[in-house]
Amino acid sequence: MVLWLRHGAFAIATWVVAEAFAILVSLDPNPAIGGGTGTSALLPFNLRYTPTQRLHDTYWAALAAVAILLLLLFVLLRSRLGGSLQAIRDDEEAAASVGVRVLLGKGILFVVAGAGCAAAGTIILAWQLSVLPLGPDSVFGINWTAKMIFMVLVGGLGTFEGPIIGAVALYVLQTYGPNGGVWYFILLGGIAIGFALILPRGIWGTVQERFNVQLLPVGYRLRNVTTGRGTP
């Protein structure tokens, strides 16, 4: 039902769904989940693997997951389905008018996005060896959404390379910026607002626009029959 919604209503509805699941997890009496306190059932793995070994293994697991997901997304966006998904992004009604199955496309995109989030959550779990160590808010919190929006907005909307650049920028900010807390998110939000106002196409989108650079093109281009030039 959420996929029928658009724009702000869609964002609010998905947020409500996440909050509903957070409440269900916190109220679940199952000791395997731990309710509002979380559980650390995987801590015995500390006896088998040292922190150095876990860091090494999770690093390579994360690298492999990123490589596989990026390859999957690149192939998907270069396919006919990818073109229909980008048409849905630009204008749902226009896409539907030419035969694009909007609801199916959104569903496929949700599955792919969910697979990526599940892979990230699994790797985080393998590193910290505990589920919900700070309660449901540590997993269902809005901070994860804020970080994903930051990466896309700063890196470049509508580009394949943009979110990768945004992820590097977020890592630098997390490493050398404020050590968490309120000021970290204030800085995060301030930078995102600045990019939205000054560089709405993000870092890589601006580079593409000014220098006509296309490393991994995945979008479609409209060609002017008079000039012969294409615009993304």
Steps between C-alpha positions, in 0.01 A plus 500: 500500500789737570612476136179670390603820677722778366732777614456609861221252571727216389784618726269535801337161438832314484611678817179389673556140389854506644373644830227235516757222463719667765208495744423135421863402560519692828179334628591147388552283813709244309837473681672438166416859405536659839221755466602857572842403638624297205698179515861392471458136405800511267751607762637142537657553157755716683649175628549373147603814313718780625395864434778523242371194316144632506615839372690331216210270404231767520713738290525250216135403539398866475722553195355192328143607580561850363657364182215256438228757568665765284536254213137392542379861502711597199367209293147573619514870416648428157218260418153572367366468854750761615376740235143450619606561861663827404189598308295433815742719694454789259122481452280209613197605298698545179671164554168326558354663186762328281446159655745491791373286788560750776399292800707201387803720443471655845467154654815374328689809611382448858623140496844603370526781757389262774764247395769766525385611846478136614857438383623808686312399816641147486856628472447743788361214708802284416727777624326608822368150589182636654147571385346832598767583761336835570142389447285518185588866443856402409369310196173674415623853574460781250878552499543220244263674262680831557833342410366342180341828390826681579704265279265535204447875535867587543629249245250577227136417437426291193858377454664165560829638629340764724398284798846341500660844530240590763590188701868602496402852614290354782789278610737798511243696700450214745875449540618860530181683597321526836495174693129422468237675709277791409771712336583219257146493364483879496812504284360220284174686446674832440721354227201329336298826503797688357529255211124510437511881471836558332581175317166321454656247263767403752872458444496255212188646339669842490815348350292328232312818419805728476755268340271249320672206671332158476686217674215255565197639314175332598238759408330568173573803282259708293652601167411826333430419135605853399835529675575130540601553860373288784390609846474265800 
